[in-house]
Amino acid sequence: MSEIVLYDYWRSSASYRVRIALGLLDLPYRTVPVDLLAGSHKIGEHLVRNPQGLVPALEIDGVMMTQSVSIIEYLDETRPGQGLLPTETLARQRVRALSHAIAMDTHPVCNLGVVRHVMDIAEAHGDDADAARQEWMAKYIGSGLAGFEAMLAGDGTNGDFCHGDRPSMADICLIPQLYNARRWNVRFSHLPRICAIEQRCNAIAAFANAHPDQCPR
């Protein structure tokens, strides 16, 4: 089997998701850091890997892959056993819906490029750019997590994790967003299901080892 290579930025939520998935599947990989703050994701070499100029990019099975949720689904389909998505159709839909609530609704409006634009607009209007960023993060991360909590409570199928009694793609998407919430001082202690799930995930090596503090920079 060829070497798996992850082109990664330590604080990227999307990269964090893929690190967790690789860990849950016990797939060894090599990390190549891509410094977003230095603009390394926008230069020619990385654009060959990911034409969007984003991270992650994952080299696996002789192919370069992008988009974290799509990568996780590929890993689930080609490395069966862990069950990153359930096998039953309605259960898979629920896990996808929870995952998309974070990865497609909450995270995209809080990523580096969007928030930089928010700060630029604030500065252009003579406002405090840092305060504008904080307000933006509080609004969109806070409302996103509140909606996620409501989704968890919605159909009574929960076990110890977002769906059932082992972590799925939904948990893989949630935990990086909680890291971002803490980074921007967004409270979620009033969301008991999320807090309980986070505690259980933190006790699993694949989640702990994927934490940004454990990553090369």
C-alpha positions as CSV (number, residue, x, y, z in Angstrom):
1,M,0.0,0.0,0.0
2,S,1.3,3.4,-0.9
3,E,2.1,6.0,1.7
4,I,-0.8,8.2,2.8
5,V,0.1,11.9,2.9
6,L,-2.0,14.6,4.5
7,Y,-1.4,18.2,3.4
8,D,-2.6,19.9,6.6
9,Y,-2.8,23.1,8.6
10,W,-2.8,22.5,12.3
11,R,-5.8,24.8,13.1
12,S,-7.9,24.0,10.1
13,S,-11.2,22.4,11.1
14,A,-11.4,20.5,7.9
15,S,-7.9,19.1,8.3
16,Y,-8.7,18.2,11.9
17,R,-11.7,16.2,10.7
18,V,-9.5,14.1,8.4
19,R,-6.9,13.6,11.1
20,I,-9.6,12.2,13.4
21,A,-10.9,9.9,10.7
22,L,-7.5,8.5,9.9
23,G,-6.9,7.9,13.5
24,L,-10.2,6.1,14.1
25,L,-9.3,3.8,11.1
26,D,-5.8,3.3,12.4
27,L,-4.3,4.5,9.1
28,P,-0.7,5.8,9.5
29,Y,0.0,8.9,7.4
30,R,2.7,11.5,6.9
31,T,1.8,15.2,7.5
32,V,3.0,18.0,5.2
33,P,2.2,21.3,6.9
34,V,0.6,24.0,4.7
35,D,0.9,27.4,6.4
36,L,-2.3,29.3,5.8
37,L,-1.1,32.4,7.5
38,A,1.9,32.6,5.2
39,G,-0.3,32.1,2.2
40,S,1.2,28.7,1.3
41,H,-2.2,27.4,0.3
42,K,-2.4,29.9,-2.6
43,I,0.8,29.2,-4.4
44,G,1.3,27.0,-7.4
45,E,2.5,23.9,-5.8
46,H,-0.4,23.6,-3.5
47,L,-2.9,24.7,-6.1
48,V,-1.9,21.6,-8.1
49,R,-3.0,19.5,-5.1
50,N,-6.1,21.5,-4.3
51,P,-7.3,23.9,-7.1
52,Q,-9.5,25.7,-4.6
53,G,-6.4,26.7,-2.6
54,L,-7.7,25.1,0.6
55,V,-6.8,22.4,3.0
56,P,-6.8,19.5,3.5
57,A,-5.6,17.5,0.5
58,L,-5.1,13.8,1.1
59,E,-2.9,11.6,-1.1
60,I,-4.2,8.1,-0.8
61,D,-4.6,5.1,-3.1
62,G,-2.7,6.9,-5.9
63,V,-5.2,9.8,-5.9
64,M,-5.1,13.4,-4.5
65,M,-8.4,14.1,-2.7
66,T,-10.0,17.3,-1.4
67,Q,-13.0,18.2,0.7
68,S,-13.0,16.7,4.2
69,V,-16.5,15.3,4.3
70,S,-16.1,13.6,0.9
71,I,-12.7,12.2,2.1
72,I,-14.3,10.8,5.2
73,E,-17.0,9.1,3.2
74,Y,-14.4,7.6,0.9
75,L,-12.5,6.3,3.9
76,D,-15.7,4.8,5.3
77,E,-16.5,3.1,2.0
78,T,-13.0,1.7,1.3
79,R,-11.9,0.9,4.9
80,P,-14.9,-0.8,6.4
81,G,-15.0,-1.8,10.1
82,Q,-15.1,1.4,12.1
83,G,-18.4,2.6,10.7
84,L,-17.8,6.3,10.3
85,L,-21.3,6.3,8.8
86,P,-24.0,3.8,9.8
87,T,-25.1,1.1,7.3
88,E,-28.8,1.7,7.6
89,T,-30.1,4.3,5.1
90,L,-32.1,6.6,7.5
91,A,-29.3,6.5,10.0
92,R,-26.8,7.5,7.3
93,Q,-29.0,10.4,6.4
94,R,-29.1,11.6,10.0
95,V,-25.4,11.4,10.4
96,R,-24.9,13.3,7.1
97,A,-27.4,16.0,8.2
98,L,-25.6,16.5,11.5
99,S,-22.2,16.6,9.7
100,H,-23.4,19.0,7.1
101,A,-24.9,21.3,9.8
102,I,-21.3,21.9,11.0
103,A,-19.2,21.4,7.9
104,M,-21.5,23.2,5.4
105,D,-23.4,25.7,7.4
106,T,-21.4,26.8,10.5
107,H,-17.8,26.3,9.5
108,P,-17.7,28.0,6.1
109,V,-18.9,31.4,7.3
110,C,-16.2,31.3,10.1
111,N,-13.2,30.3,8.0
112,L,-10.1,32.4,7.6
113,G,-11.0,34.1,4.3
114,V,-14.5,35.1,5.3
115,V,-13.5,36.5,8.6
116,R,-10.6,38.4,7.1
117,H,-13.2,40.0,4.8
118,V,-15.4,40.9,7.7
119,M,-12.4,42.6,9.4
120,D,-11.5,44.5,6.3
121,I,-15.1,45.8,6.0
122,A,-15.0,46.9,9.7
123,E,-11.7,48.7,9.2
124,A,-13.0,50.4,6.1
125,H,-15.9,51.8,8.2
126,G,-13.6,52.9,11.0
127,D,-14.8,50.1,13.3
128,D,-12.7,47.8,15.6
129,A,-11.8,44.9,13.4
130,D,-11.0,42.5,16.3
131,A,-14.4,43.3,17.9
132,A,-16.1,42.7,14.6
133,R,-14.4,39.3,14.3
134,Q,-15.4,38.3,17.8
135,E,-19.0,39.4,17.3
136,W,-19.1,37.4,14.0
137,M,-17.7,34.3,15.6
138,A,-20.0,34.5,18.6
139,K,-23.1,34.8,16.4
140,Y,-22.4,32.1,13.9
141,I,-20.6,29.5,16.0
142,G,-23.1,30.1,18.8
143,S,-26.2,29.7,16.7
144,G,-24.7,26.8,14.8
145,L,-24.0,24.8,17.9
146,A,-27.4,25.7,19.4
147,G,-29.0,24.3,16.2
148,F,-26.8,21.2,16.4
149,E,-27.9,20.6,20.0
150,A,-31.6,20.8,18.9
151,M,-30.9,18.3,16.1
152,L,-29.4,15.9,18.6
153,A,-32.5,16.0,20.7
154,G,-34.9,15.8,17.8
155,D,-35.6,12.1,17.2
156,G,-34.5,10.3,20.4
157,T,-32.0,8.0,18.6
158,N,-28.9,9.2,20.5
159,G,-26.6,7.0,22.4
160,D,-23.3,8.1,23.9
161,F,-22.2,9.9,20.7
162,C,-24.0,12.0,18.1
163,H,-25.6,8.9,16.7
164,G,-25.5,5.6,18.6
165,D,-22.8,4.3,20.9
166,R,-19.6,4.9,18.8
167,P,-18.3,8.0,17.1
168,S,-19.4,8.7,13.5
169,M,-18.7,11.4,10.9
170,A,-21.0,13.7,12.9
171,D,-18.7,13.6,16.0
172,I,-15.7,14.0,13.7
173,C,-17.2,17.3,12.4
174,L,-18.4,18.5,15.8
175,I,-15.2,18.3,17.8
176,P,-13.1,20.6,15.6
177,Q,-15.9,23.2,15.8
178,L,-15.8,23.0,19.6
179,Y,-12.1,23.7,19.4
180,N,-12.9,26.8,17.4
181,A,-15.7,27.8,19.9
182,R,-13.2,27.8,22.7
183,R,-10.6,29.6,20.6
184,W,-13.1,32.5,20.1
185,N,-14.6,32.4,23.6
186,V,-18.0,31.2,22.4
187,R,-19.8,29.6,25.3
188,F,-21.5,26.2,24.9
189,S,-21.7,25.0,28.5
190,H,-25.5,25.4,28.3
191,L,-25.7,22.7,25.6
192,P,-25.6,19.5,27.7
193,R,-25.6,16.9,24.9
194,I,-22.7,18.5,23.1
195,C,-20.7,18.8,26.3
196,A,-21.3,15.1,27.1
197,I,-20.3,14.0,23.6
198,E,-17.2,16.1,23.7
199,Q,-16.1,14.5,27.0
200,R,-16.5,11.0,25.6
201,C,-14.7,11.9,22.3
202,N,-11.8,13.4,24.3
203,A,-11.2,10.1,26.0
204,I,-10.6,8.4,22.6
205,A,-7.0,8.4,21.3
206,A,-7.9,9.2,17.7
207,F,-9.5,12.4,18.8
208,A,-6.8,13.4,21.3
209,N,-4.0,12.7,18.9
210,A,-5.7,14.8,16.2
211,H,-6.0,17.9,18.4
212,P,-4.2,20.9,17.0
213,D,-1.8,21.1,19.9
214,Q,-0.4,17.7,18.8
215,C,0.2,18.7,15.2
216,P,3.3,19.9,13.4
217,R,3.1,23.5,12.3
